[in-house]
Amino acid sequence: MIKPSNSNKKEILLKGIEVFFIRVLGYGCGFLFTWLLANKYGAKTQGVFAIAFMFLSVGAMISKLGIETAIVKWIARHALTIERQAIYLKSLKLIVISSLITALFLFFLAPLISSIYNKPDIELSIKIAAISIPFLSILDVSASYFKGIQKTGIFGLYAQFFKFFAPFVFIVLFYTLSKSGFEIPIISYSIGLFLVSIIAVIHVSRALKLPSKIGQCSFKLGFKSMILDAYPMMISSAIVMIMGWSDVFVLGFYAEEHEIGVYNVAVKLSTIVSFTYNAVATIATPKIALYYKNEDTKLLRETIGFSSRLIFFCGLPIFTFIFIFPEFILSFFGLEFVEGKTVLRILLIAQLTNVITGPVGAIFQMTEKQKILQNYILIALVFNVVFSLILVRFFYLEGVAIASAIGMMLWNVLGAYFIWKNMKIKTWVNFNNY
């Protein structure tokens, strides 16, 4: 008979493997999307797409208001269907309104953004990205519902597979039809997101037996209270995303589109190291929220410790292989992308730090310490931007990569130290056990 703690570890391991392989499939589609874009449309088109996708990602993050993270906590803490109905419907209404406002704002700002960057080719792509903001926002919130009820396989399918598979299908279709233009990649992404977001909403609605009359339930948060509860998570997530895209933002002023394309491919490849991190964190997040609420310190520590070990020992081999053979891997995208090998190695080191320190962000967000996380990430963002603006003048792409790495490493290390100092929990792998 499996003890409760061992059962918990087994669930994290098995579901983590499930989400990992779903993520591998999704990333494979994203990899093929990037490969087709790089090889058939060129580095310049890759650069235009990177800039448009940056505005899509940041716009969606702002319009989600942190709801996509908070809904995991709310759903995990409310077991009744009637409560979950209220949570999802209220969340969806907020997201639709905020995403439409954000989309309109970005759409009409597109000409000004294009002018500031002095890159006229990006205007149409940014407008299309603006139109896509509601689709991405709705998809992420709907997928997070399944994460909250611990159906992580379904969450993974929407958040980490279909989100990449659908755009890949459409860019292949456009390429087959010999369609060209800088806007083709973002159009493919937009259509794919639209279809998947519709399917996700229908799926959640059927799971919750919507529409139905919402009666009395214990979830009493109104729209204002929901925003106040969720916004610290939005700020933290937004700062992380802004920090992640700050390099592309800065390079937009200093580099040509094809150079941004080279840099963007290196960024995508470096994130492979965090595959296991994302898979394990997906499983662990609702558990951390539940154990913290129930004040079950033993299971909380065991969950975090076991998750950290999985993340580290699975991420280290991936880091080692890519770090040793960057030219070989980059050459698959075309010879012009091999020049990004140093950038790739720098970003890999940052991702390794992310793997070593464990699920820091998830712990802060699920234990009511979002504002502390927000402060650490804000400090890291300031360092990131300042160093980017300084180092880009001396080391160009590599300088921006160094600044990005400093920012990521800083908030992870500070966060891990805070959790150990104040919660007596080590988020990093403990080698004394081996």
C-alpha positions as a Markdown table, in Angstrom:
| # | Residue | x | y | z |
|---|---|---|---|---|
| 1 | Met | 0.0 | 0.0 | 0.0 |
| 2 | Ile | 1.3 | 3.5 | -1.0 |
| 3 | Lys | 1.7 | 6.0 | 1.8 |
| 4 | Pro | -0.1 | 9.3 | 1.4 |
| 5 | Ser | 3.2 | 11.2 | 0.9 |
| 6 | Asn | 4.4 | 8.6 | -1.6 |
| 7 | Ser | 1.1 | 8.7 | -3.4 |
| 8 | Asn | 1.5 | 12.5 | -3.7 |
| 9 | Lys | 5.0 | 12.1 | -5.2 |
| 10 | Lys | 3.7 | 9.4 | -7.6 |
| 11 | Glu | 0.9 | 11.7 | -8.8 |
| 12 | Ile | 3.4 | 14.6 | -9.4 |
| 13 | Leu | 5.7 | 12.2 | -11.2 |
| 14 | Leu | 3.1 | 10.5 | -13.4 |
| 15 | Lys | 1.1 | 13.6 | -14.2 |
| 16 | Gly | 4.3 | 15.6 | -14.7 |
| 17 | Ile | 5.4 | 13.0 | -17.3 |
| 18 | Glu | 2.0 | 13.4 | -19.0 |
| 19 | Val | 2.2 | 17.2 | -19.1 |
| 20 | Phe | 5.9 | 17.0 | -20.1 |
| 21 | Phe | 5.1 | 14.9 | -23.2 |
| 22 | Ile | 2.2 | 17.1 | -24.1 |
| 23 | Arg | 4.5 | 20.1 | -23.8 |
| 24 | Val | 7.1 | 18.3 | -25.9 |
| 25 | Leu | 4.5 | 17.8 | -28.6 |
| 26 | Gly | 3.4 | 21.4 | -28.4 |
| 27 | Tyr | 6.9 | 22.7 | -28.4 |
| 28 | Gly | 7.6 | 20.5 | -31.4 |
| 29 | Cys | 4.8 | 22.3 | -33.3 |
| 30 | Gly | 6.2 | 25.6 | -32.1 |
| 31 | Phe | 9.7 | 24.4 | -33.2 |
| 32 | Leu | 8.4 | 23.5 | -36.6 |
| 33 | Phe | 6.5 | 26.8 | -36.9 |
| 34 | Thr | 9.8 | 28.7 | -36.1 |
| 35 | Trp | 11.8 | 26.4 | -38.5 |
| 36 | Leu | 9.3 | 26.9 | -41.4 |
| 37 | Leu | 9.3 | 30.7 | -40.7 |
| 38 | Ala | 13.1 | 30.9 | -40.6 |
| 39 | Asn | 13.8 | 28.6 | -43.5 |
| 40 | Lys | 11.0 | 29.6 | -45.9 |
| 41 | Tyr | 10.2 | 33.1 | -45.0 |
| 42 | Gly | 13.6 | 34.3 | -43.7 |
| 43 | Ala | 15.1 | 35.9 | -40.6 |
| 44 | Lys | 13.5 | 39.3 | -41.4 |
| 45 | Thr | 10.0 | 37.9 | -41.3 |
| 46 | Gln | 11.0 | 36.0 | -38.1 |
| 47 | Gly | 12.0 | 39.4 | -36.6 |
| 48 | Val | 8.8 | 41.1 | -37.6 |
| 49 | Phe | 6.8 | 38.2 | -36.1 |
| 50 | Ala | 8.9 | 38.4 | -32.9 |
| 51 | Ile | 8.0 | 42.1 | -32.5 |
| 52 | Ala | 4.3 | 41.5 | -33.2 |
| 53 | Phe | 4.2 | 38.5 | -30.9 |
| 54 | Met | 5.8 | 40.5 | -28.1 |
| 55 | Phe | 2.9 | 43.0 | -28.2 |
| 56 | Leu | 0.4 | 40.2 | -28.4 |
| 57 | Ser | 1.9 | 38.5 | -25.3 |
| 58 | Val | 2.2 | 41.7 | -23.3 |
| 59 | Gly | -1.2 | 42.9 | -24.3 |
| 60 | Ala | -2.8 | 39.5 | -23.3 |
| 61 | Met | -0.9 | 39.5 | -20.0 |
| 62 | Ile | -2.3 | 43.0 | -19.1 |
| 63 | Ser | -5.8 | 42.2 | -20.2 |
| 64 | Lys | -5.9 | 38.9 | -18.2 |
| 65 | Leu | -5.5 | 40.9 | -15.0 |
| 66 | Gly | -3.8 | 38.0 | -13.3 |
| 67 | Ile | -7.1 | 36.0 | -13.4 |
| 68 | Glu | -5.5 | 33.1 | -15.3 |
| 69 | Thr | -3.3 | 32.5 | -12.2 |
| 70 | Ala | -5.8 | 33.4 | -9.5 |
| 71 | Ile | -8.5 | 31.2 | -10.9 |
| 72 | Val | -6.3 | 28.1 | -10.2 |
| 73 | Lys | -6.3 | 29.1 | -6.5 |
| 74 | Trp | -10.0 | 29.9 | -6.5 |
| 75 | Ile | -11.1 | 26.7 | -8.2 |
| 76 | Ala | -8.8 | 24.5 | -6.1 |
| 77 | Arg | -10.4 | 25.9 | -2.9 |
| 78 | His | -14.0 | 25.6 | -4.0 |
| 79 | Ala | -15.2 | 22.0 | -4.7 |
| 80 | Leu | -18.9 | 22.6 | -5.5 |
| 81 | Thr | -19.9 | 22.8 | -9.2 |
| 82 | Ile | -22.1 | 25.8 | -8.4 |
| 83 | Glu | -19.1 | 27.7 | -7.0 |
| 84 | Arg | -16.9 | 26.8 | -9.9 |
| 85 | Gln | -19.6 | 28.0 | -12.3 |
| 86 | Ala | -19.7 | 31.4 | -10.6 |
| 87 | Ile | -15.9 | 31.7 | -10.6 |
| 88 | Tyr | -15.5 | 30.8 | -14.3 |
| 89 | Leu | -18.3 | 33.0 | -15.6 |
| 90 | Lys | -17.2 | 36.0 | -13.5 |
| 91 | Ser | -13.6 | 35.5 | -14.7 |
| 92 | Leu | -14.6 | 35.2 | -18.3 |
| 93 | Lys | -16.7 | 38.4 | -18.2 |
| 94 | Leu | -13.8 | 40.3 | -16.8 |
| 95 | Ile | -11.4 | 39.0 | -19.3 |
| 96 | Val | -13.6 | 39.7 | -22.3 |
| 97 | Ile | -14.1 | 43.3 | -21.3 |
| 98 | Ser | -10.5 | 44.0 | -20.4 |
| 99 | Ser | -9.1 | 42.3 | -23.5 |
| 100 | Leu | -11.3 | 44.2 | -25.9 |
| 101 | Ile | -10.2 | 47.5 | -24.4 |
| 102 | Thr | -6.5 | 46.5 | -24.6 |
| 103 | Ala | -7.0 | 45.2 | -28.2 |
| 104 | Leu | -8.5 | 48.5 | -29.4 |
| 105 | Phe | -5.8 | 50.5 | -27.6 |
| 106 | Leu | -3.0 | 48.6 | -29.3 |
| 107 | Phe | -4.7 | 48.5 | -32.7 |
| 108 | Phe | -4.9 | 52.3 | -32.9 |
| 109 | Leu | -1.4 | 52.7 | -31.5 |
| 110 | Ala | 0.2 | 50.4 | -34.2 |
| 111 | Pro | 1.1 | 53.3 | -36.6 |
| 112 | Leu | 2.8 | 55.2 | -33.8 |
| 113 | Ile | 4.7 | 52.1 | -32.7 |
| 114 | Ser | 5.8 | 51.4 | -36.2 |
| 115 | Ser | 7.0 | 55.0 | -36.5 |
| 116 | Ile | 8.9 | 55.0 | -33.3 |
| 117 | Tyr | 10.7 | 51.8 | -34.3 |
| 118 | Asn | 11.2 | 53.2 | -37.8 |
| 119 | Lys | 10.1 | 49.9 | -39.1 |
| 120 | Pro | 7.0 | 50.3 | -41.4 |
| 121 | Asp | 6.8 | 46.6 | -42.1 |
| 122 | Ile | 5.6 | 45.8 | -38.5 |
| 123 | Glu | 2.5 | 48.0 | -38.5 |
| 124 | Leu | 0.1 | 45.5 | -40.0 |
| 125 | Ser | 1.5 | 42.6 | -38.0 |
| 126 | Ile | 0.9 | 44.6 | -34.7 |
| 127 | Lys | -2.7 | 45.4 | -35.7 |
| 128 | Ile | -3.3 | 41.7 | -36.3 |
| 129 | Ala | -1.6 | 40.9 | -33.0 |
| 130 | Ala | -4.0 | 43.4 | -31.3 |
| 131 | Ile | -7.0 | 41.6 | -32.7 |
| 132 | Ser | -5.6 | 38.3 | -31.3 |
| 133 | Ile | -5.4 | 39.5 | -27.7 |
| 134 | Pro | -9.0 | 38.5 | -26.7 |
| 135 | Phe | -8.5 | 35.0 | -28.2 |
| 136 | Leu | -5.3 | 34.4 | -26.2 |
| 137 | Ser | -6.7 | 35.8 | -23.0 |
| 138 | Ile | -9.9 | 33.7 | -23.2 |
| 139 | Leu | -7.8 | 30.6 | -24.0 |
| 140 | Asp | -5.4 | 31.0 | -21.1 |
| 141 | Val | -8.2 | 31.6 | -18.5 |
| 142 | Ser | -10.3 | 28.7 | -19.8 |
| 143 | Ala | -7.3 | 26.3 | -19.8 |
| 144 | Ser | -6.5 | 27.4 | -16.2 |
| 145 | Tyr | -9.9 | 26.1 | -15.1 |
| 146 | Phe | -8.7 | 22.6 | -15.8 |
| 147 | Lys | -5.5 | 23.3 | -14.0 |
| 148 | Gly | -7.5 | 24.3 | -10.9 |
| 149 | Ile | -9.4 | 21.0 | -10.9 |
| 150 | Gln | -6.1 | 19.2 | -11.3 |
| 151 | Lys | -7.0 | 17.9 | -14.8 |
| 152 | Thr | -3.5 | 18.8 | -15.9 |
| 153 | Gly | -3.6 | 16.7 | -19.0 |
| 154 | Ile | -6.4 | 18.7 | -20.4 |
| 155 | Phe | -4.8 | 22.0 | -19.3 |
| 156 | Gly | -1.6 | 20.9 | -21.1 |
| 157 | Leu | -3.5 | 20.1 | -24.3 |
| 158 | Tyr | -4.9 | 23.6 | -24.4 |
| 159 | Ala | -2.1 | 25.7 | -23.0 |
| 160 | Gln | 0.9 | 23.8 | -24.3 |
| 161 | Phe | -0.2 | 21.8 | -27.4 |
| 162 | Phe | -3.2 | 23.2 | -29.3 |
| 163 | Lys | -2.0 | 26.8 | -28.8 |
| 164 | Phe | 1.0 | 25.9 | -30.9 |
| 165 | Phe | -0.4 | 23.1 | -33.1 |
| 166 | Ala | -3.2 | 25.2 | -34.6 |
| 167 | Pro | -1.0 | 28.1 | -35.7 |
| 168 | Phe | 1.5 | 25.6 | -37.2 |
| 169 | Val | -1.3 | 24.0 | -39.3 |
| 170 | Phe | -2.3 | 27.4 | -40.7 |
| 171 | Ile | 1.2 | 28.6 | -41.5 |
| 172 | Val | 1.7 | 25.2 | -43.4 |
| 173 | Leu | -1.5 | 25.9 | -45.2 |
| 174 | Phe | -0.4 | 29.4 | -46.2 |
| 175 | Tyr | 3.0 | 28.2 | -47.3 |
| 176 | Thr | 1.3 | 25.4 | -49.4 |
| 177 | Leu | -0.8 | 28.1 | -51.1 |
| 178 | Ser | 2.4 | 30.1 | -51.8 |
| 179 | Lys | 1.2 | 33.0 | -49.7 |
| 180 | Ser | 3.9 | 35.5 | -48.7 |
| 181 | Gly | 4.2 | 38.6 | -46.6 |
| 182 | Phe | 5.6 | 39.7 | -43.3 |
| 183 | Glu | 2.1 | 39.4 | -41.7 |
| 184 | Ile | 1.5 | 35.7 | -42.7 |
| 185 | Pro | 3.0 | 34.3 | -39.4 |
| 186 | Ile | 0.9 | 36.4 | -37.1 |
| 187 | Ile | -2.2 | 35.8 | -39.2 |
| 188 | Ser | -1.6 | 32.1 | -38.8 |
| 189 | Tyr | -1.2 | 32.5 | -35.1 |
| 190 | Ser | -4.4 | 34.6 | -34.8 |
| 191 | Ile | -6.6 | 32.2 | -36.7 |
| 192 | Gly | -5.2 | 29.3 | -34.6 |
| 193 | Leu | -5.8 | 31.0 | -31.3 |
| 194 | Phe | -9.4 | 32.0 | -32.4 |
| 195 | Leu | -10.4 | 28.4 | -33.1 |
| 196 | Val | -8.7 | 26.9 | -30.0 |
| 197 | Ser | -10.2 | 29.6 | -27.7 |
| 198 | Ile | -13.7 | 28.8 | -29.0 |
| 199 | Ile | -13.2 | 25.0 | -28.4 |
| 200 | Ala | -11.8 | 25.7 | -24.9 |
| 201 | Val | -14.8 | 27.8 | -23.8 |
| 202 | Ile | -17.2 | 25.1 | -25.1 |
| 203 | His | -15.3 | 22.4 | -23.3 |
| 204 | Val | -15.4 | 24.3 | -19.9 |
| 205 | Ser | -19.1 | 25.1 | -20.5 |
| 206 | Arg | -19.9 | 21.5 | -21.0 |
| 207 | Ala | -17.8 | 20.4 | -18.0 |
| 208 | Leu | -19.7 | 22.9 | -15.8 |
| 209 | Lys | -23.1 | 22.2 | -17.5 |
| 210 | Leu | -23.5 | 25.8 | -18.6 |
| 211 | Pro | -25.7 | 27.7 | -19.0 |
| 212 | Ser | -27.5 | 27.0 | -15.8 |
| 213 | Lys | -28.9 | 29.2 | -13.0 |
| 214 | Ile | -26.2 | 30.3 | -10.6 |
| 215 | Gly | -27.6 | 30.1 | -7.1 |
| 216 | Gln | -26.1 | 30.8 | -3.7 |
| 217 | Cys | -22.5 | 29.7 | -3.2 |
| 218 | Ser | -19.6 | 30.4 | -0.9 |
| 219 | Phe | -17.6 | 32.2 | -3.6 |
| 220 | Lys | -18.5 | 35.8 | -2.6 |
| 221 | Leu | -15.9 | 37.8 | -4.4 |
| 222 | Gly | -17.4 | 40.5 | -6.7 |
| 223 | Phe | -15.6 | 41.9 | -9.7 |
| 224 | Lys | -13.7 | 44.5 | -7.8 |
| 225 | Ser | -12.6 | 42.0 | -5.1 |
| 226 | Met | -11.5 | 39.5 | -7.8 |
| 227 | Ile | -9.4 | 42.2 | -9.5 |
| 228 | Leu | -7.8 | 43.2 | -6.1 |
| 229 | Asp | -7.1 | 39.6 | -5.3 |
| 230 | Ala | -5.7 | 38.8 | -8.7 |
| 231 | Tyr | -3.8 | 42.0 | -9.7 |
| 232 | Pro | -0.7 | 41.3 | -7.7 |
| 233 | Met | -0.3 | 38.1 | -9.7 |
| 234 | Met | -0.9 | 40.1 | -12.9 |
| 235 | Ile | 1.8 | 42.6 | -11.9 |
| 236 | Ser | 4.3 | 39.8 | -11.1 |
| 237 | Ser | 3.5 | 37.9 | -14.3 |
| 238 | Ala | 3.5 | 41.0 | -16.3 |
| 239 | Ile | 6.8 | 42.1 | -15.0 |
| 240 | Val | 8.2 | 38.6 | -15.7 |
| 241 | Met | 6.9 | 38.8 | -19.3 |
| 242 | Ile | 8.1 | 42.4 | -19.8 |
| 243 | Met | 11.5 | 41.3 | -18.6 |
| 244 | Gly | 11.3 | 38.3 | -21.0 |
| 245 | Trp | 10.5 | 40.6 | -23.9 |
| 246 | Ser | 12.6 | 43.6 | -22.9 |
| 247 | Asp | 15.5 | 42.3 | -24.9 |
| 248 | Val | 13.4 | 42.2 | -28.1 |
| 249 | Phe | 12.0 | 45.6 | -27.2 |
| 250 | Val | 15.4 | 47.1 | -26.8 |
| 251 | Leu | 16.8 | 45.4 | -29.9 |
| 252 | Gly | 14.0 | 46.9 | -31.9 |
| 253 | Phe | 15.7 | 50.2 | -31.6 |
| 254 | Tyr | 19.3 | 49.0 | -32.3 |
| 255 | Ala | 19.0 | 45.9 | -34.5 |
| 256 | Glu | 17.6 | 45.0 | -37.9 |
| 257 | Glu | 14.7 | 42.7 | -38.2 |
| 258 | His | 16.8 | 39.7 | -39.3 |
| 259 | Glu | 19.1 | 40.1 | -36.3 |
| 260 | Ile | 16.1 | 40.2 | -34.0 |
| 261 | Gly | 15.0 | 37.0 | -35.8 |
| 262 | Val | 18.3 | 35.3 | -35.0 |
| 263 | Tyr | 18.1 | 36.4 | -31.3 |
| 264 | Asn | 14.5 | 35.2 | -31.0 |
| 265 | Val | 15.4 | 31.7 | -32.2 |
| 266 | Ala | 18.1 | 31.5 | -29.6 |
| 267 | Val | 15.5 | 32.6 | -26.9 |
| 268 | Lys | 13.1 | 29.8 | -28.0 |
| 269 | Leu | 15.8 | 27.2 | -27.9 |
| 270 | Ser | 17.0 | 28.2 | -24.5 |
| 271 | Thr | 13.6 | 27.6 | -23.0 |
| 272 | Ile | 13.8 | 23.9 | -23.7 |
| 273 | Val | 15.8 | 23.6 | -20.5 |
| 274 | Ser | 12.7 | 24.7 | -18.5 |
| 275 | Phe | 10.4 | 22.0 | -20.1 |
| 276 | Thr | 10.3 | 19.9 | -17.0 |
| 277 | Tyr | 10.0 | 23.0 | -14.8 |
| 278 | Asn | 6.8 | 24.0 | -16.5 |
| 279 | Ala | 5.4 | 20.5 | -16.5 |
| 280 | Val | 6.1 | 19.9 | -12.8 |
| 281 | Ala | 5.0 | 23.4 | -11.7 |
| 282 | Thr | 1.7 | 22.7 | -13.5 |
| 283 | Ile | 1.0 | 19.7 | -11.3 |
| 284 | Ala | 2.5 | 21.2 | -8.1 |
| 285 | Thr | 0.7 | 24.6 | -8.2 |
| 286 | Pro | -2.8 | 23.6 | -7.1 |
| 287 | Lys | -1.3 | 21.2 | -4.5 |
| 288 | Ile | 0.8 | 24.0 | -3.0 |
| 289 | Ala | -2.3 | 26.2 | -2.8 |
| 290 | Leu | -4.3 | 23.4 | -1.1 |
| 291 | Tyr | -1.6 | 22.3 | 1.4 |
| 292 | Tyr | -0.9 | 25.9 | 2.3 |
| 293 | Lys | -4.6 | 26.6 | 3.0 |
| 294 | Asn | -4.9 | 23.4 | 5.1 |
| 295 | Glu | -1.7 | 24.3 | 6.9 |
| 296 | Asp | -0.2 | 20.9 | 6.0 |
| 297 | Thr | 3.4 | 21.9 | 6.3 |
| 298 | Lys | 4.7 | 18.3 | 5.9 |
| 299 | Leu | 3.0 | 17.7 | 2.6 |
| 300 | Leu | 3.8 | 21.2 | 1.4 |
| 301 | Arg | 7.6 | 20.7 | 2.0 |
| 302 | Glu | 7.5 | 17.2 | 0.5 |
| 303 | Thr | 5.7 | 18.5 | -2.6 |
| 304 | Ile | 8.1 | 21.4 | -3.2 |
| 305 | Gly | 11.2 | 19.2 | -2.4 |
| 306 | Phe | 10.2 | 16.4 | -4.8 |
| 307 | Ser | 9.2 | 18.9 | -7.5 |
| 308 | Ser | 12.6 | 20.6 | -7.2 |
| 309 | Arg | 14.5 | 17.4 | -7.6 |
| 310 | Leu | 12.5 | 16.4 | -10.7 |
| 311 | Ile | 13.0 | 19.8 | -12.3 |
| 312 | Phe | 16.8 | 19.8 | -11.7 |
| 313 | Phe | 17.7 | 16.3 | -12.7 |
| 314 | Cys | 15.6 | 16.4 | -15.9 |
| 315 | Gly | 16.7 | 20.0 | -16.9 |
| 316 | Leu | 20.4 | 19.4 | -16.4 |
| 317 | Pro | 21.0 | 17.0 | -19.3 |
| 318 | Ile | 19.0 | 19.2 | -21.7 |
| 319 | Phe | 21.1 | 22.2 | -20.7 |
| 320 | Thr | 24.4 | 20.2 | -21.1 |
| 321 | Phe | 23.6 | 19.0 | -24.6 |
| 322 | Ile | 22.4 | 22.3 | -26.0 |
| 323 | Phe | 25.3 | 24.2 | -24.3 |
| 324 | Ile | 27.9 | 21.9 | -25.9 |
| 325 | Phe | 26.3 | 21.7 | -29.4 |
| 326 | Pro | 24.7 | 25.2 | -30.1 |
| 327 | Glu | 26.0 | 25.5 | -33.7 |
| 328 | Phe | 24.6 | 22.1 | -34.6 |
| 329 | Ile | 21.2 | 22.9 | -33.2 |
| 330 | Leu | 21.0 | 26.4 | -34.6 |
| 331 | Ser | 22.0 | 25.2 | -38.1 |
| 332 | Phe | 18.7 | 23.5 | -38.5 |
| 333 | Phe | 17.1 | 26.9 | -38.8 |
| 334 | Gly | 19.6 | 28.1 | -41.4 |
| 335 | Leu | 23.3 | 29.0 | -41.5 |
| 336 | Glu | 22.5 | 32.7 | -40.7 |
| 337 | Phe | 21.2 | 31.6 | -37.3 |
| 338 | Val | 24.5 | 30.0 | -36.2 |
| 339 | Glu | 25.8 | 33.5 | -35.3 |
| 340 | Gly | 23.4 | 33.3 | -32.3 |
| 341 | Lys | 25.4 | 30.6 | -30.6 |
| 342 | Thr | 26.9 | 32.9 | -27.9 |
| 343 | Val | 23.5 | 34.4 | -27.2 |
| 344 | Leu | 22.1 | 30.9 | -26.8 |
| 345 | Arg | 24.8 | 29.9 | -24.3 |
| 346 | Ile | 24.2 | 33.0 | -22.2 |
| 347 | Leu | 20.5 | 32.4 | -22.1 |
| 348 | Leu | 21.0 | 28.8 | -21.3 |
| 349 | Ile | 22.9 | 29.7 | -18.1 |
| 350 | Ala | 19.9 | 31.9 | -17.1 |
| 351 | Gln | 17.5 | 29.0 | -17.7 |
| 352 | Leu | 19.8 | 26.7 | -15.7 |
| 353 | Thr | 19.5 | 29.0 | -12.7 |
| 354 | Asn | 15.7 | 28.9 | -13.1 |
| 355 | Val | 15.9 | 25.1 | -12.9 |
| 356 | Ile | 18.3 | 25.0 | -9.9 |
| 357 | Thr | 16.1 | 27.4 | -7.8 |
| 358 | Gly | 12.9 | 25.4 | -8.3 |
| 359 | Pro | 9.2 | 26.5 | -8.5 |
| 360 | Val | 9.8 | 29.8 | -6.8 |
| 361 | Gly | 7.1 | 31.8 | -8.6 |
| 362 | Ala | 4.4 | 29.1 | -8.0 |
| 363 | Ile | 5.2 | 29.1 | -4.3 |
| 364 | Phe | 4.9 | 32.8 | -3.9 |
| 365 | Gln | 1.6 | 33.0 | -5.9 |
| 366 | Met | -0.1 | 30.1 | -4.1 |
| 367 | Thr | 0.9 | 31.2 | -0.5 |
| 368 | Glu | -0.5 | 34.7 | -0.6 |
| 369 | Lys | 3.0 | 36.3 | -1.1 |
| 370 | Gln | 2.4 | 37.7 | -4.5 |
| 371 | Lys | 3.4 | 41.2 | -3.5 |
| 372 | Ile | 6.8 | 40.1 | -2.3 |
| 373 | Leu | 7.4 | 38.3 | -5.6 |
| 374 | Gln | 6.3 | 41.4 | -7.4 |
| 375 | Asn | 8.9 | 43.5 | -5.6 |
| 376 | Tyr | 11.7 | 41.0 | -6.4 |
| 377 | Ile | 10.7 | 40.8 | -10.1 |
| 378 | Leu | 10.5 | 44.6 | -10.3 |
| 379 | Ile | 14.0 | 44.9 | -9.0 |
| 380 | Ala | 15.2 | 42.4 | -11.5 |
| 381 | Leu | 13.4 | 44.2 | -14.3 |
| 382 | Val | 15.1 | 47.5 | -13.5 |
| 383 | Phe | 18.5 | 45.7 | -13.6 |
| 384 | Asn | 17.5 | 44.0 | -16.8 |
| 385 | Val | 16.5 | 47.2 | -18.6 |
| 386 | Val | 19.4 | 49.3 | -17.3 |
| 387 | Phe | 22.0 | 46.7 | -18.2 |
| 388 | Ser | 20.4 | 46.1 | -21.6 |
| 389 | Leu | 20.6 | 49.8 | -22.5 |
| 390 | Ile | 24.3 | 49.9 | -21.4 |
| 391 | Leu | 25.5 | 46.6 | -22.8 |
| 392 | Val | 23.8 | 46.7 | -26.1 |
| 393 | Arg | 26.1 | 49.5 | -27.1 |
| 394 | Phe | 29.2 | 47.5 | -26.4 |
| 395 | Phe | 28.3 | 43.9 | -27.0 |
| 396 | Tyr | 25.2 | 44.2 | -29.2 |
| 397 | Leu | 23.0 | 41.0 | -29.2 |
| 398 | Glu | 25.3 | 39.3 | -26.6 |
| 399 | Gly | 25.0 | 42.4 | -24.3 |
| 400 | Val | 21.2 | 42.2 | -24.3 |
| 401 | Ala | 21.4 | 38.5 | -23.6 |
| 402 | Ile | 23.7 | 39.1 | -20.6 |
| 403 | Ala | 21.2 | 41.7 | -19.2 |
| 404 | Ser | 18.3 | 39.3 | -19.7 |
| 405 | Ala | 20.2 | 36.5 | -17.9 |
| 406 | Ile | 21.0 | 38.8 | -15.0 |
| 407 | Gly | 17.4 | 39.8 | -14.5 |
| 408 | Met | 16.1 | 36.2 | -14.6 |
| 409 | Met | 18.8 | 34.9 | -12.2 |
| 410 | Leu | 18.4 | 37.8 | -9.8 |
| 411 | Trp | 14.7 | 37.3 | -9.0 |
| 412 | Asn | 14.9 | 33.5 | -8.8 |
| 413 | Val | 17.8 | 33.7 | -6.4 |
| 414 | Leu | 16.2 | 36.4 | -4.2 |
| 415 | Gly | 13.0 | 34.5 | -4.2 |
| 416 | Ala | 14.5 | 31.2 | -3.2 |
| 417 | Tyr | 16.5 | 32.8 | -0.4 |
| 418 | Phe | 13.3 | 34.5 | 1.0 |
| 419 | Ile | 11.3 | 31.2 | 1.0 |
| 420 | Trp | 14.2 | 29.4 | 2.8 |
| 421 | Lys | 14.6 | 32.3 | 5.3 |
| 422 | Asn | 11.0 | 32.9 | 6.1 |
| 423 | Met | 9.2 | 29.6 | 5.4 |
| 424 | Lys | 12.1 | 27.3 | 6.2 |
| 425 | Ile | 11.6 | 25.5 | 2.8 |
| 426 | Lys | 14.5 | 24.9 | 0.4 |
| 427 | Thr | 13.3 | 25.2 | -3.1 |
| 428 | Trp | 16.5 | 24.0 | -4.7 |
| 429 | Val | 17.6 | 20.4 | -4.9 |
| 430 | Asn | 19.2 | 19.0 | -1.7 |
| 431 | Phe | 22.3 | 17.0 | -2.7 |
| 432 | Asn | 22.6 | 15.8 | 0.9 |
| 433 | Asn | 19.9 | 13.3 | 0.2 |
| 434 | Tyr | 22.0 | 11.5 | -2.4 |
